[in-house]
C-alpha cells in the first residue's frame, strides 16, 4: 500500500491530505503522525474496471450533462488530520482544508495537442520532492540548434507537438507500422501569441509532400552526424527515417512554413491511453454509429465517454470518418483534443489535488521534450502562460493542401499554392484567427514611434543585406535595387544569414535611427521590422545597419507590411465548441 493509502477512513475527503503552509503560501502533503511521511504520492493500485481500459459509458445526447464517478475501493484515502476548533474569526488562508473551487491558488493547466494527447502540467501546489519526482519522468532529446536553450515568458512561442507511430508498450501491436522507428504520424504546430489572448494549433498532414533539409543529429557518443536531406518526400519521414530526430522535424516545419518551432514535445501511442484514463475519460459525440473492424472502434451515434484503448482507437482510425483519409481523421482528432482540453481545465480537475497528481504523473511520463524545456519548473512556466489563453480563442486548423498533381492514384497532398502562404504569414506575424482585442496602445505606439523623426538622405544610408530565408539571389537583387533605383549607394551584399527567419528585420544602433527611418520609408518596412540594437562593421570597416530578408520578403521594391487580419480557412474550429465526429 502506498503512503496515501495507510490508515484509511471511509469518511475522509481525499483533498484533505493537502494543507496550506502559512509560511510559504503553498500547499503541502500532510499525513497522519502514525504514517511514514512522504512528499511523493506513490502509484495507486489499478481497479478492476480500469484493467482493460476499453470500456465506454454511453450517455443520452443531452447537451451540458456531466457524468459523475465514484471512487473504487482500491483508491485508498488517508486519515483526515484532526483540526483544532476554529476561532470566531479565523484568518484567511489558515484552514487545514484546501480553498473552495473559486480559489486561484492552484495554478494548474492541462494543455493537449496532437493525437498522442501531450500534456503540459504546472503543479503550483506541489512540494519540492513531488516536482523532483515528476522531473524524473520526463525524457529529453538534445536537438542542438533546432530548439531554443530556454523559455521566455515575455514572447510569443511555437511548440511542435509530435505523435509517433512507434509500437512501444503492451497492447499497441495493432497500431502504426510494424517495425517503425517512430515516424511523425501526427503533428501540430502550436503558436501562442505574445499577449496571450489567442493561440493557433496548426495540424500538418503526415502525407504532405515536403523537402526535408540536412539535419545535424546528436549521437550516443556525443558526436554530431548530419543526416542528408531528401526532396519530395512525405512529412512523416522527417522523424525516424535514416536516424532523424525531432530536430529534423522542427527544421522541416521551418523550411516549409517559415515559422521556427522553439521547442518540441513528443509521445507514442501509450500517451493517449494513460492520459485519458487519468482524467476519467473524454466526452465525444458521433453523428453516426461506427463499427470499424481494423481499429475495433464500436460506438453508437450520440455521446460517449471514452478512455484507454477505446480512446486510442477513436483518434487512430481513418476508415470510420468521411472519405477514410488522413485529412478527415485530423478533423476528428481536433474535436477530440478540444474536448480533452475542456475536461482537463474543468473545475473538477483543477480543484482536486489527488487527480492533479495522477494527471501530472501520467503526463510527464508520456513526454519526450527538448532540453530547453526538459525540467518540470520550465514546463510549469509554459503551462502558466498557456493558462492565460481563453479556450474560445484557441483555433484548430489544418495546413491548406491539394491533391498531389504528380499522382494518378491519390495518396499524398501538397501545400496549396495560394491559400497556405497567408496562413503561415498570419501565424508568423502573431495574428489571431479569432476576434480578440488589439495590441495594447503602448506597444503599438512604441512601434509607430520608430518611424517618426528625421530621416537621412538616401546617399547617407549604410546597410549590409543578408538573405535570411527569401528566394535565392534576393540579397543581391535588393542591393542592386537600392543602388540603382533609390540611391542607397552604401549598400552591400552580405550573402546568407547564419539562420533563416520568418520576418524581415532591420537592426541599427541608436545613432543610426535616421538612416533606419529612411530605409524603412524606401522599402515599406513597418515599425515592427525595426529592431533597435547595435551597428556592425561592413567590408570597408565602417559602421553599418543590418537588413535581414526573411521568408516574408516578396521582392525588391515590394512593400513589406505584415498582415493585420488572418485569412478565412475552411474547417477551422475553436476549443470551446462541441462538435460531433462524422
C-alpha positions in Angstrom: 0.0 0.0 0.0 1.3 3.4 -0.9 1.8 6.3 1.6 -1.5 7.9 0.8 -3.4 4.7 1.5 -2.3 3.9 5.0 -4.8 4.4 7.8 -7.8 4.8 5.5 -11.1 6.2 6.9 -14.2 5.9 4.8 -15.4 9.4 5.7 -12.2 11.2 4.6 -12.1 13.9 1.9 -9.1 12.9 -0.3 -8.2 16.6 -0.7 -7.5 17.0 3.0 -4.1 15.5 2.6 -3.0 18.8 1.0 -2.8 21.7 3.5 -1.8 25.3 3.2 1.5 26.2 4.8 1.1 29.8 6.0 4.8 30.4 5.9 5.3 29.6 2.3 1.8 30.2 0.9 1.9 26.8 -0.9 0.1 23.5 -0.4 2.0 20.6 1.0 1.2 16.9 1.5 0.4 16.2 5.2 -0.2 12.7 6.5 -1.2 11.4 9.9 1.6 11.2 12.6 1.5 7.4 12.5 2.1 7.1 8.8 5.5 7.4 7.3 6.0 10.9 5.9 6.4 11.2 2.1 6.0 14.2 -0.1 5.7 12.0 -3.2 2.4 10.0 -3.5 3.1 6.5 -4.8 1.2 4.7 -7.5 -2.3 3.5 -6.8 -3.4 0.0 -7.4 -5.4 -0.3 -10.6 -9.1 -1.0 -10.1 -10.7 -3.9 -11.9 -12.7 -1.5 -14.0 -9.6 0.0 -15.4 -7.8 -3.2 -16.1 -9.0 -3.5 -19.7 -9.0 0.2 -20.3 -11.6 -0.2 -23.1 -15.0 0.3 -21.5 -17.0 3.2 -22.7 -20.1 4.7 -21.0 -22.8 5.8 -23.4 -24.9 8.7 -22.3 -28.0 10.2 -23.8 -27.3 13.0 -26.2 -28.1 15.8 -23.7 -26.0 18.9 -24.0 -24.3 20.0 -20.8 -24.9 16.8 -18.9 -21.9 15.8 -16.8 -21.1 12.3 -15.7 -20.2 11.6 -12.1 -17.8 8.9 -10.9 -17.4 7.2 -7.5 -14.1 6.2 -6.2 -13.4 2.4 -6.3 -12.4 0.6 -3.2 -8.8 0.3 -4.3 -8.3 4.1 -4.2 -7.1 4.5 -0.6 -7.6 7.7 1.2 -5.5 8.9 4.2 -7.0 9.7 7.6 -8.0 13.3 7.8 -5.7 15.3 10.1 -7.5 16.4 13.2 -8.1 20.2 13.3 -8.3 22.5 16.2 -11.5 24.3 16.9 -11.7 27.3 14.7 -11.6 30.7 16.3 -14.5 33.1 15.8 -12.7 35.0 13.0 -10.1 32.6 11.5 -7.5 34.5 9.4 -7.9 33.8 5.6 -5.7 31.0 4.2 -5.0 29.2 7.5 -7.6 26.4 7.4 -6.4 22.8 7.1 -8.6 22.2 4.1 -7.9 23.4 0.6 -9.6 26.6 -0.6 -13.0 26.4 -2.3 -13.3 25.9 -6.0 -13.1 29.6 -6.8 -9.6 29.9 -5.4 -6.9 30.9 -7.8 -4.0 29.4 -5.7 -3.8 26.1 -7.7 -2.2 27.4 -10.8 -2.7 24.3 -13.0 -3.2 23.9 -16.7 -3.6 20.8 -18.7 -2.8 21.5 -22.3 -3.2 18.9 -25.0 -2.2 18.8 -28.7 -1.6 16.1 -31.3 -3.1 12.6 -31.4 -0.9 11.4 -28.6 -2.5 13.9 -26.3 0.6 15.5 -25.0 0.1 17.5 -21.8 1.9 20.3 -20.1 1.3 20.2 -16.4 2.1 23.0 -13.9 1.6 21.8 -10.4 2.0 25.0 -8.4 0.8 23.4 -5.2 3.2 20.5 -5.1 6.2 20.3 -2.8 9.8 20.1 -3.9 10.0 16.3 -3.8 6.9 16.0 -5.9 8.4 18.2 -8.5 11.6 16.2 -8.5 9.6 13.0 -8.8 7.8 14.4 -11.9 11.0 15.7 -13.4 12.4 12.2 -13.2 9.6 11.1 -15.5 10.5 13.5 -18.4 12.7 12.2 -21.2 14.8 14.8 -23.1 16.5 14.8 -26.5 19.3 17.1 -27.5 18.4 18.6 -30.9 21.1 21.2 -30.8 20.3 24.5 -32.5 16.9 23.4 -33.7 15.4 24.4 -30.3 16.0 27.3 -28.0 18.0 26.9 -24.9 15.2 28.2 -22.6 11.7 29.5 -22.4 10.7 33.2 -22.3 7.5 34.3 -20.6 7.5 37.6 -22.5 7.5 36.4 -26.1 5.2 34.6 -28.5 6.3 30.9 -28.7 5.9 27.9 -31.0 5.8 24.3 -29.8 5.8 21.4 -32.3 3.8 18.6 -30.9 4.6 15.2 -32.4 2.7 11.9 -32.1 4.8 9.0 -33.4 3.6 5.6 -34.8 6.2 3.6 -32.8 4.8 0.5 -31.3 6.0 0.6 -27.7 4.2 -0.8 -24.8 1.7 -3.7 -24.3 -1.3 -3.7 -26.5 0.0 -1.5 -29.3 0.7 -4.2 -31.8 -2.3 -3.3 -33.9 -1.4 0.3 -34.4 1.1 2.0 -36.7 3.7 0.4 -38.9 5.3 -2.8 -37.7 9.0 -2.2 -37.0 8.6 1.6 -37.4 11.5 3.6 -36.0 8.8 6.1 -35.0 7.7 8.4 -37.8 6.0 11.8 -37.3 2.5 10.4 -37.6 0.5 13.3 -36.1 1.9 16.8 -36.0 0.6 20.1 -34.5 2.4 23.4 -34.6 1.1 25.3 -31.6 1.6 29.1 -31.7 0.8 31.1 -28.6 0.5 34.8 -29.1 2.8 37.3 -27.3 -0.1 38.9 -25.5 -1.6 35.5 -24.6 -5.0 36.5 -26.0 -5.0 33.7 -28.5 -3.4 30.5 -29.8 -3.4 28.6 -33.1 -2.9 24.8 -33.4 -1.9 24.1 -37.0 -2.2 20.4 -38.0 0.3 19.2 -40.5 -0.8 16.1 -42.6 1.6 13.2 -42.4 1.3 12.6 -46.1 2.2 16.1 -47.1 5.0 16.2 -49.7 7.9 18.4 -48.4 11.6 18.9 -48.7 13.4 17.6 -45.6 16.6 19.6 -45.1 20.0 18.4 -44.0 19.8 17.6 -40.3 22.6 17.6 -37.6 21.8 14.9 -35.1 23.4 14.1 -31.8 24.9 10.6 -31.5 25.1 8.5 -28.3 28.9 9.1 -28.1 28.3 12.9 -28.1 29.4 13.4 -31.7 27.2 15.0 -34.4 26.1 13.3 -37.6 24.5 15.2 -40.4 21.6 13.2 -42.0 21.4 14.2 -45.6 18.2 15.9 -46.7 15.7 14.5 -49.2 13.3 16.3 -51.5 9.7 15.4 -52.4 9.0 13.0 -49.6 6.2 12.5 -47.0 6.4 14.8 -44.0 6.3 11.8 -41.6 9.7 10.7 -42.8 11.2 13.8 -41.2 11.4 11.7 -38.0 12.8 8.3 -37.5 13.9 7.8 -41.2 17.7 7.3 -41.5 18.1 8.2 -37.9 16.4 11.6 -37.9 15.4 13.0 -34.6 12.7 15.5 -33.6 15.1 18.4 -34.5 14.8 17.3 -38.1 11.1 17.6 -38.0 11.4 21.0 -36.5 13.8 22.1 -39.3 11.3 20.7 -41.9 8.5 22.7 -40.4 10.7 25.8 -40.6 11.7 25.0 -44.2 8.0 24.6 -45.2 6.3 27.4 -43.3 9.0 29.9 -42.5 7.9 29.5 -38.8 10.6 28.3 -36.5 9.4 26.0 -33.7 11.0 27.0 -30.4 10.5 23.6 -28.7 9.1 20.2 -29.4 7.0 17.6 -27.4 6.6 14.1 -28.5 4.9 10.9 -27.3 3.8 7.5 -28.7 0.5 5.5 -28.6 0.7 5.0 -24.8 0.1 8.6 -24.0 -3.4 8.9 -25.2 -4.3 5.7 -23.3 -2.8 6.7 -20.0 -3.9 10.3 -20.0 -7.5 9.7 -21.0 -7.7 7.2 -18.2 -6.1 9.5 -15.7 -8.5 12.3 -16.5 -11.5 10.0 -16.1 -12.4 9.7 -19.8 -13.1 12.2 -22.6 -16.5 13.1 -23.9 -17.1 12.6 -27.6 -20.0 12.9 -29.9 -20.8 10.9 -33.1 -23.3 11.8 -35.8 -23.4 8.2 -37.0 -22.7 4.8 -35.5 -19.2 3.4 -36.1 -18.1 -0.3 -36.2 -14.5 -0.3 -37.6 -13.1 -3.8 -37.8 -9.5 -2.5 -38.2 -9.3 -0.3 -35.1 -12.0 -2.3 -33.2 -13.9 1.0 -32.6 -17.5 0.2 -32.0 -19.7 3.1 -30.9 -23.3 4.1 -31.5 -24.4 7.5 -32.6 -24.7 10.0 -29.8 -22.5 10.9 -26.8 -19.9 8.7 -25.2 -17.1 8.9 -22.6 -14.1 7.0 -23.8 -10.7 6.2 -22.4 -7.7 3.9 -22.7 -7.7 1.6 -25.7 -11.0 2.9 -27.0 -9.8 6.5 -26.9 -6.7 5.4 -28.9 -8.9 3.6 -31.5 -11.0 6.8 -31.8 -8.1 9.0 -32.7 -6.2 6.4 -34.8 -9.0 5.1 -37.1 -9.3 6.5 -40.6 -11.9 4.2 -42.0 -14.7 5.5 -39.7 -14.7 9.1 -40.8 -15.6 11.0 -44.0 -13.6 9.8 -47.0 -11.5 7.5 -44.9 -8.4 9.6 -45.3 -5.9 11.3 -43.1 -7.5 14.8 -43.5 -10.8 13.6 -42.2 -9.0 11.9 -39.3 -7.2 15.1 -38.4 -10.6 16.9 -38.1 -11.8 14.2 -35.7 -8.6 14.4 -33.7 -9.0 18.2 -33.3 -12.5 17.7 -32.0 -11.2 15.1 -29.5 -8.4 17.4 -28.4 -10.8 20.2 -27.8 -12.9 18.0 -25.6 -9.9 16.8 -23.7 -8.8 20.3 -23.1 -12.2 21.3 -21.7 -12.1 18.3 -19.4 -8.7 19.0 -18.1 -9.4 22.7 -17.4 -12.7 22.0 -15.7 -13.2 22.9 -12.1 -13.4 19.3 -11.1 -9.9 18.7 -12.3 -8.3 22.0 -11.2 -9.6 21.7 -7.6 -8.7 18.1 -6.9 -5.1 17.7 -5.8 -5.2 13.9 -5.9 -6.4 13.9 -9.5 -3.9 16.6 -10.4 -1.0 14.5 -9.2 -2.3 11.5 -11.1 -2.6 13.6 -14.3 0.8 15.2 -13.8 2.5 11.9 -13.2 0.9 10.3 -16.3 1.6 13.4 -18.5 5.3 13.7 -17.6 5.8 10.0 -18.2 4.3 10.4 -21.6 6.6 13.3 -22.7 9.8 13.5 -24.6 10.9 17.1 -25.0 14.0 19.1 -26.0 16.5 20.1 -23.3 15.3 23.7 -23.3 12.1 22.8 -21.5 13.3 19.5 -20.1 12.5 20.1 -16.4 9.3 20.5 -14.5 9.9 24.1 -13.5 10.1 25.1 -17.1 7.1 23.1 -18.0 5.2 24.9 -15.2 6.2 28.2 -16.8 4.9 27.1 -20.2 1.7 25.8 -18.6 1.1 29.1 -16.7 1.4 31.0 -20.0 -1.0 28.7 -21.8 -3.5 29.1 -18.9 -3.9 32.7 -19.9 -5.3 31.9 -23.3 -9.2 31.7 -23.3 -10.4 28.4 -24.9 -12.7 30.4 -27.2 -9.6 31.9 -28.8 -7.7 28.7 -29.4 -8.1 27.9 -33.1 -7.6 24.5 -34.6 -6.9 24.4 -38.4 -5.0 22.3 -40.9 -2.4 23.4 -43.5 -4.3 24.1 -46.7 -3.5 21.4 -49.2 -4.4 20.0 -52.6 -4.1 16.5 -54.1 -0.6 15.8 -55.4 -0.9 16.5 -59.2 2.0 14.1 -59.9 0.0 11.1 -58.8 -2.7 9.2 -60.7 -3.8 7.4 -57.6 -4.4 9.9 -54.8 -2.1 9.1 -51.9 -0.4 12.3 -50.9 -1.0 16.0 -50.8 1.0 19.2 -51.5 0.8 22.7 -50.0 -2.0 24.8 -51.6 -0.2 27.2 -53.9 -2.2 30.3 -52.9 -4.1 29.5 -49.6 -1.3 28.2 -47.4 1.1 31.2 -47.6 -1.4 33.7 -45.9 -2.0 31.2 -43.1 1.8 30.9 -42.5 2.2 34.6 -42.7 -0.6 35.2 -40.1 1.0 32.8 -37.6 4.5 34.2 -38.2 3.2 37.7 -37.6 1.3 36.7 -34.4 -2.2 37.4 -36.0 -5.1 35.7 -34.3 -7.7 33.6 -36.2 -10.3 34.6 -33.7 -11.7 38.0 -32.8 -9.5 39.4 -30.0 -8.6 42.7 -28.6 -6.0 44.6 -30.5 -2.5 45.2 -29.3 -2.1 47.4 -26.3 -1.8 51.1 -27.2 1.6 51.3 -25.6 3.0 48.6 -27.7 1.6 49.9 -30.9 2.8 53.4 -30.0 6.3 52.1 -29.4 6.4 50.5 -32.9 4.9 53.6 -34.6 7.4 55.8 -32.8 10.3 54.1 -34.5 9.2 55.5 -37.8 8.7 59.1 -36.6 11.6 61.6 -36.7 14.1 62.9 -39.1 15.4 60.8 -42.0 18.8 60.7 -43.5 19.4 61.3 -47.2 19.5 58.0 -49.2 23.1 58.6 -50.0 23.9 58.6 -46.3 22.3 55.2 -45.6 24.8 52.5 -45.0 23.4 48.9 -44.8 24.5 45.3 -45.4 21.9 42.9 -46.7 21.6 39.2 -45.6 19.3 36.6 -47.1 17.6 35.0 -44.2 15.0 32.9 -45.9 14.0 34.8 -49.0 14.3 33.3 -52.5 17.8 32.6 -53.8 19.6 35.8 -55.0 17.3 38.1 -53.0 20.1 39.9 -51.2 21.9 40.8 -54.4 18.6 41.8 -56.1 17.8 44.1 -53.2 21.3 45.7 -53.2 21.0 46.3 -56.9 17.6 47.9 -56.5 18.8 50.0 -53.6 21.8 51.4 -55.6 20.2 51.9 -59.0 16.6 52.8 -58.1 16.6 54.7 -54.8 20.2 56.0 -54.4 21.3 53.9 -51.4 24.9 53.5 -52.7 26.5 52.4 -49.5 24.7 49.0 -49.5 26.4 45.7 -49.9 25.5 42.0 -50.3 26.4 40.1 -47.1 25.3 36.7 -48.6 23.3 34.2 -46.5 22.4 34.8 -42.8 23.5 32.3 -40.2 19.9 31.1 -39.9 16.6 31.7 -41.7 13.9 33.9 -40.1 10.2 34.3 -40.8 10.1 38.1 -40.9 12.4 40.7 -42.4 14.2 42.8 -39.8 16.4 45.9 -39.8 18.8 46.2 -36.9 20.5 49.5 -36.1 22.3 51.4 -33.4 20.6 54.4 -31.7 22.7 56.9 -33.7 21.6 55.2 -36.9 17.8 55.8 -36.3 17.5 58.5 -39.0 19.1 56.1 -41.5 16.7 53.3 -40.4 13.7 55.5 -40.8 14.8 56.4 -44.4 15.4 52.8 -45.4 12.0 51.8 -43.9 10.3 54.5 -45.9 12.1 53.4 -49.1 11.3 49.7 -48.6 7.9 49.9 -47.0 9.1 48.4 -43.7 6.7 48.6 -40.7 7.8 49.8 -37.2 7.7 46.2 -36.1 10.5 45.3 -38.5 12.8 47.9 -37.0 15.0 46.4 -34.2 17.0 48.9 -32.2 20.2 47.2 -31.2 23.8 47.7 -32.4 25.7 48.5 -35.5 28.2 46.3 -37.2 31.2 46.9 -39.4 31.0 46.5 -43.2 33.7 45.4 -45.6 35.2 48.9 -45.5 35.4 48.9 -41.7 32.5 51.4 -41.4 29.6 51.1 -39.0 26.5 49.8 -40.8 23.0 48.7 -40.3 21.9 45.1 -40.9 19.0 44.2 -43.1 18.0 40.5 -43.0 15.5 39.4 -45.6 13.0 36.9 -44.1 10.6 34.4 -45.6 8.1 37.3 -45.9 10.3 39.1 -48.4 8.4 39.3 -51.7 11.0 41.1 -53.9 13.0 44.3 -54.2 10.7 47.3 -54.1 7.7 45.4 -52.9 6.4 46.9 -49.6 6.7 44.7 -46.5 3.6 45.3 -44.4 2.6 42.4 -42.1 -1.0 41.1 -42.2 -3.4 42.6 -39.7 -6.1 40.1 -40.3 -5.9 36.3 -40.6 -7.4 34.6 -43.7 -10.5 32.5 -43.7 -9.7 28.8 -43.5 -12.1 26.0 -44.3 -12.7 23.7 -41.5 -11.3 25.7 -38.7 -12.7 25.3 -35.2 -12.2 26.6 -31.7 -11.5 24.7 -28.5 -14.7 25.9 -26.7 -17.1 24.4 -29.3 -18.6 20.9 -29.0 -18.7 19.2 -32.4 -19.7 15.7 -33.4 -17.4 13.4 -35.4 -18.7 12.2 -38.8 
